[in-house]
Structures are given as structure tokens and as C-alpha cells.
Amino acid sequence: MSDIAAQISVLKQTADPAVADAIGQLIATGADAELNRINVLDFSRRTSLDEEKVISGFLHASRLGLFDLSWNVLCPGCGGVLGAHDTLKSLRPDDYHCGLCACGYEPSVDEQVEVAFTVSPRVRRIAAHDPNSLPLWDYYRQVFWSSGIDLNTANFSSLTDEVTLEALELPAGEKAVMSLQLPQQFIILFEPVTHSAHFIDVQGEPTKERQQFGLVYNKLHPPTGSMTMRPGPLRLSVDNQAGVRVLPSVFIAGDALHELLGKRRPFLTAKRMLSNQTFRDVFKADNLNVDQRLKITSLTFLFTDLKGSTALYERVGDLAAFDLVRAHFRALLEIIASEKGAVVKTIGDAVMATFVRPEHALIAGLRMRAAMDELNEQRGSNDLLLKIGIHEGSCLAVMLNERQDYFGQTVNIASRVQSLSTSREIHVTAPVIDTPAVVSILQKQAITPIQKHAALRGIADKMVVYEIP
């Protein structure tokens, strides 16, 4: 193992010291499985450390070479990893197919792409660095299923004892026979390495005659098939022509399996990563390709602009105005980062930022307004009047002008909503104001939104917007 202490000392120069120490402890003493596809949100919970500081710490640690970052496309049905990528650029725009669920999915970065961290083999060698040597059930836990599946000891016992009729490891080029007693249930013959599956609907009168069926595994990922059989004995022949070890497993697709796969825990999504300031600052080169388009079904945009900035320069002079605008930017950027947001770009005196949730954007907007009041009070003037607009909706993550950016009507509307403000008001749209968490925030602060019907430039119909006075 390399000198972890020295690397953690370097990490403390950019990451929170407590987070850096926790990362160092994990690398030094954690079990192999704990260092593969680390769920940083779960790590934050277990260590009682701030989520944003933990995410930032792992990103800086990855930049130092302590961890390898992976972008894993997940099946929303079973939580299986359909594709593991070491860079965001590798995500394909076409469908990913799940053999276990017999469904195809176009990846959305909202909840279908997990961001996980695995210790670098240069730092510490773990079993998952050679996945084909992992025992069968460790392969399922560490390679096939994502960190969002809660496979604790009790859940895992349910998988192996109640859900599984038979499972085996079959080396490349070998054949085997499994003798099964089929219950009157729906059966899935699943193989996680090739992601192939076959379904058996077991129904009708039980039989004592041995039924026979054969499966051949190859590199072509054979299509999912299905058939009907009767309850009773089955001789299942399996032939491995895939060139790698395979792990054929026979699952009962009943309540126990559905309950097991329904036990989920939060994980770091690609959407949240794209709206993380550390990622945008540190991993600029590892972002999207220029021709890549990633769908996001829900993202919150916040736009700000200073009212009368041109007049401000004329009134107080270039030097004083420049210092004042810089102070305004420092305050805004600090607030955005602390409220789980990220700055997409600044244009003149304007800021475009993204947030995963509308309530984070609203809190940031309220704090920004208070921060401008404080700066004005310090100067004994009323020069900084901030116009703010917030909107939430679907969009595309794209690369524009060598910068990860966003495109779509949601972005346009958010920008136009900001332009409705005349001085210190915050204007938000219905999708934002209707969010339960936003309603709770406004009630706690005794703020009553003012409903308006506004015509936005470039938008055909008038929109309902709300002024936060």
C-alpha cells in the first residue's frame, strides 16, 4: 500500500480535514467491499459528516488518484448496473437493456446514473479490481447491483435462502447440469455477467416426469426468452461459450424478490454531480463531449442580475463599482455552493446557477437578497439591487463554448422570469411554488407570494408567476 498518510495530508489542503481523515481511515482499515463503488451519501450518514463536504472530499481525492470515479447506468426496476463508465463522455444516448427486468431504458441522469468511487489499485488492491474472481454472491453485491440497493445482512439472507433455487459458477468453456424442483411460481434464469435471462412461467398440474431445458451463454448476449413449464423436476443444462466465467442463477420472481429489490437507499446521482461546484471546477476536462446530449427530467435554474449596473459605474466610478460588483459575486458564489448548487456561468453582472431541488434555489435566493442588503448597509448606500428568477423543469445537459451548460425552454423561461424583477423581488414559477418544501419555507418565514400573469419574451402564452416580496 502507498503512503496514505502523506496523500491524506495533501488532500487536507483542498478538502475538509475531518472528511480527509475519514477517507484515510476508510482506505487504511475498510474491508474490500467497503472500498468498491462507495456510496458517498451513505458514507456521509455513517460518519455524521456534511454531505457536500464529503462529495467535495471524494472528488478532490479522485483528482489526487486515491479513487477511480465511475458513472453507472442503472436499471430503475431492479437497481442493476447496466453499464459502468469511467467518464461521463462514455454514456451512450441509446437504450440500455436489463435482462433481469426484460426492459430497455434511455438513461436519464436524474436517478438512472449513479456516481460512485472505488479505491485506486495503485493505492490499495481489492478483490473487485478483478471482478471475475469474486465469489458468486459477492459479484452480485459488488458488481451487478448498485450502491442504491440496500443489501444488508438480513436482506442478503432473504436473497440466498428464499429467492434463489440454485446458482453456480461456471468457468469458460465448461458445461454443467442443475437439477431443480420447480414450484408453481414465475421463475427467472438470470446470468449477471452476460446480462442474459430466460423466464419460465410455471403453471398447471404438477408432474413427476423430468422436464429438460438447455441454455448456451455466449458473447452475443442472447435475447431474453420465455416458456411455460409444469411444477415438478427440471434438468437444466448450461453451456458456457462466453469466454469468461458465468454465474447462472435461478430466482423465484415472487414477493420476496420484489421486496428485496425495493429496499433502496439514496445515492449520488449524475444530476447532483453536474450541479456540484467542486465537480465543475475540478473535473472540467472529464465532462461531456461537444456532441453529447444528456436528458434531465427535472432541474432548477436560478438567474440573477444587478439592476442599473451601468448607472452604478457612472455614479461611483469604475474602480469602486468594480470592487462592489466583485464583492457581490463573492457573496453569490459562496451562497450557491453552500446551498448545494453550482454556477454554470456569469455573463457581465449576471449569474446562471443550477440546483437539484427548487427549495435549495429558493433558500439561496432569499440569502442572496439578504446578503445584498448587508453589503448596502456596510456602504451606507442602496447600490446593489439584485433581480432574481427561479424556474424548474426538464432540459438537456450539453457542451457550449467548452463549458458544460444547459439547453431548453426551461432555461429560457428561468432567464425571462428574472427579467420581470424591477429591484429586489424574487420571481418564481408555478413548478417551484407548488413544491411542498418551498411552501413550508415560505410559511415559516411568513412570506405570502403574489400571483401574476406575465408575458415573457419569446414565450407564446402568458405564464403564471409568483413574486416573493
JOLIN-V945788 format. One record per helix or strand. SS is the DSSP state (H for helix, E for strand). FROM is the first residue (numbers start at 1). TO is the last residue. If there is no record, write none. Layout:
<<SS	FROM	TO> <SS	FROM	TO>>
This chain:
<<H	4	11> <H	17	29> <H	32	35> <E	38	38> <H	40	47> <H	51	63> <E	67	74> <E	80	85> <H	88	90> <E	95	98> <E	103	106> <E	113	119> <H	127	133> <H	136	144> <E	145	145> <E	149	149> <H	153	163> <E	164	167> <E	170	170> <E	175	182> <E	186	191> <E	196	202> <E	207	217> <E	225	229> <E	232	240> <E	246	246> <E	248	252> <H	255	261> <E	264	264> <E	269	269> <H	270	274> <H	277	282> <H	284	286> <E	294	306> <H	309	316> <H	318	338> <E	341	347> <E	350	355> <H	358	379> <E	386	400> <E	403	407> <H	409	418> <E	426	429> <H	430	433> <H	436	444> <E	450	454> <E	463	468>>
